[in-house]
Amino acid sequence: MPSLVDQTLFSEPSGRPLGLVFLCGALLLAGQQGYYVMVEGATPFFAVLFVIVGMALSGVAESLPEPRRRAAGVLRLTALTVLVSLLVIGLFAPDLITA
C-alpha cells in the first residue's frame, strides 16, 4: 500500500501545461519584483523571492518527462521546503522578510 507522501510527492509529473503555468507565474512575479526595485526604487520584498523560487522549482518538476518521477519528487520536496521555510521565518523572525 503506497503512502500518501509517495502518491503526492513522487507521482508522475503532471505535464508541460501545468509546469508552464508555474514557470509563467514565477516569471511574472520576478518581473514585477524587478520593476519595483529598478524603476520605482523600492526595497526588495524577500517573501516574494521565496514564492518565485518555490513556483519555479514546481514548474521544473512538472515539466520533466514522465519516467523522471524521482527527480520530480526531489524538486517538489525542495519547493515545499522553500515555501515552508518562508512560513517559519515569517513566524519566528518576520524582520528578516520585511526588512
Buried (B, 14 or more C-beta within 10 A) or exposed (E): EEEEEEEEBBEBBBEBEBBEBBBEBBBEBBEEBEEBEEEEEEEEBBBBBBBBBBBBBBBBBBBBEEEBBEBBBBBBBBBBEBBEEBEEBBEEEEEEBEE
